[in-house]
Amino acid sequence: MWKSKDKRRDYLIKAVSPSLFSAALHPDLIIALVIANLMSPKLWELAKRIPVGDRANPEVTMKRLHKFVNRNFYHPNPSDFCRVWGLYERETVTDPDELASSDWAMSIIREGIELTRNRDAGFVIGLLDNSTAPRYIYPTVDLILAPTPALQALKPPVLGMTACLDECVLIASLALAGGLCKMEDVVFVGSPLHYTLYLFPDEEGYMFNAKREFFRRQDWSQLSGGDPEASSRLFMEKLFVCDRIITPFGGCVFPNRSVTIAPERMEDVVKRISHFLSATPQEFSQALATARKAGATDLAGADLIDGLPTLSCAAIEAAVLAAMDHAGYPLLETALYVFRHPRVNEPELYKEAAMRGFRSYILSGAVLCPADAREIVAGISGDRSVYGESLRVAMPDEVLAFDTASDDERKLFEETLLRHAQII
């Protein structure tokens, strides 16, 4: 999969805190994030809060799932994400592939912002003009649910802060944990600007336009009048830009970008979504052409989860750990880093990931000696990890966002500040 060991290590470092820009270059991080969620007890606790209807008729539960996520999670403005996670800076990128992907993602964000002209348009365009953008971090459900001071003033109270991709990942993860669908039924469609999710527990399927809209096939047909051209236009009005289709078995970024899905599977995915839309938008034809040209094979790993006799966070974690040293399952190894599992092959990569946080890097400018770093760390109020009593580790920027840290996380935070200040 990787041309060099350094490329692979850099990818795993990015996996520790997936972001809009790392997922733009490596869309499979989105699937690793779903698998990481499935290893979290927090997800299964959350899934129990959604009443399950008749499994033979999933429509009712799909509606309940959408309603639950829509009511309980806050979709903030880009400026809110800047306050929590800081900025993504183009000038820090040195890898040519990453730079090309970042430029593509920034152009898509600009295009979408100029189309929508929402109240944050001037703010985001000003950042893009300076080769920066809001730092959208895509955390696991543990961090989404962790109490953050930034949300305490919201009325009514919410469970967490989410971007559109967070919402799609959360809905897919909850549907899988609730036994409402299998991995083969999950499809993400969109671009770095906006994602939508399709679930196909039956032949008709369901569309979650992040948390803001939910459609059955009948709803969509009524909205489009059953006209293929109108349906294709409506599809693009919802997405603004569409340059990728991602499944748990691989994805395709088109035209002529990364492909990790077999042409046969892409054909099946396009067929299912086209049936839902009663149309085949031209973007799907691009996806098919790109997948056929690449001739890739499916990603392995999700099939192991679909094949488990019973689903639980413990069963999924055991399956992922059992496959960790198998060269044919890089997706599952990646999921362990996203999850922050203590039993990864290279735990030192967590320290390297800590060095990529924006807020801790900025804070390090005030560190002139070890005592300065100790003083900053001492300012963290809480004494527990956001991951509870597990051995998973929060990054320094997460410690700052949630204002709490275990002893080990405090040591990592202090070491990171000193490394940035070049004191060690």
Phi, psi and omega in degrees: 000324185249141179283338179210159178297323181296321178297316181296315180297318179297321178297315180292326175297317177297326183295336181298323177222079182301144181226173178306317186280326176289324177288334176296320179279323184235080183300337181294345174300332179295319179288322176300325178293320176299314181295320177299319176300320182292342176272356185264126174302331180300323180295316182291326174296320179293319181298328180292344181277353181256115181300133180264131177269210178287116182295337177285345179224084191285355186305315183297315181291325176300318178296317179297321179298313178298315181298320180297312181292320182296323183280329193255357181233142185261125177261101189277173174281161178306326180295329177295318179295325177298319181295323183278314190244353178086209187243149166265130185242118181299325186293346179275352184274129179245335181286128183300320180295318180293323180295316179297319179293320179297317179296320178297314181296318180296322179294323178293317179299316179299315181301315181293318180297320180291331178287317185276327180049048177285180189292343178264007186301312181297321180298311183291318180297322176299320176295313182298324178297337178256021177059037175228172178200159174304141181272091179277107175265136179254092184275167172289171182300332180301315182281328176299320183275348182293137181292125179242137180305333182294340183254355189295334183273355184288139176230129353292163181296150179237167180274335182179175181255132185221143166270175184299320180292322174306316183294317178295316178296318180296316179297314179298317181296316180294322178295320179292315180295328180277001180070021182277341179200175175248172179304321183292351181263002188255129178219126173259137180225140176153224183199176176302340179286316186201140179241150170232159185236136172245133172241135184235065175289345175221182185291334185280314178084171183219142181245126175249105177279076193054224183262354190275336182218146178228134181227132160276168177300321180297321179298315182295318180298321179293320181293320183270354182071013180073009181268123183302319180293317178296322179296317179297319178295316180297321177304314181286333176294328179285325186262332186071308178222140176226113180228010182202147171233126187232131176233166176297349180253016178125172182213178182217126173251123189235160358275136170062043173243212189292142178222126176227026182231143179290145180304322182296320179290320178298321177299319180293319179297314180297322178298317182292316180290322178298323177296318178299316184278343191057035181194158175236091179304152183299334178298326178292325176295323175296318179299315180297315181297320179294317180293319180294322179294321182286323180060039181283170171252157182298152170290137176268152176134307180297331179295328178296322180289317177299333184271357180292138181296323175223144181261132172201163180297323180293318181294319180291318178299317180297319180294319180293317179295322180296330182267359189304318185267008179271122185298340183275002184234056179297332179298319182288323175298318179300319180300327179295322178289320176300319180289340187068041182290139180289344185258031175288161182292329183230076182298341179295342178293337175298322178294323179289324177295324179300330181287351184260005177286143183280312186293319179293327177295316179297318180298329183296344178296341179266004183264111179250346180203165181305327180297326178296318179295318180298323180294319179297315181294323180296340180285352177285124190287311186282158181241016179236150176287149173295344176270009178072220185270004178290173178266010176290152189237133175275143177284158181306319179295330176287322175302318179292320182293322185255355175056043176204151182196146172280175179299316180296322179291326175295319178296317178296318179300312181297316179298321180296316177299317181292323178293317177299320181281359179060036177269334171234000000 
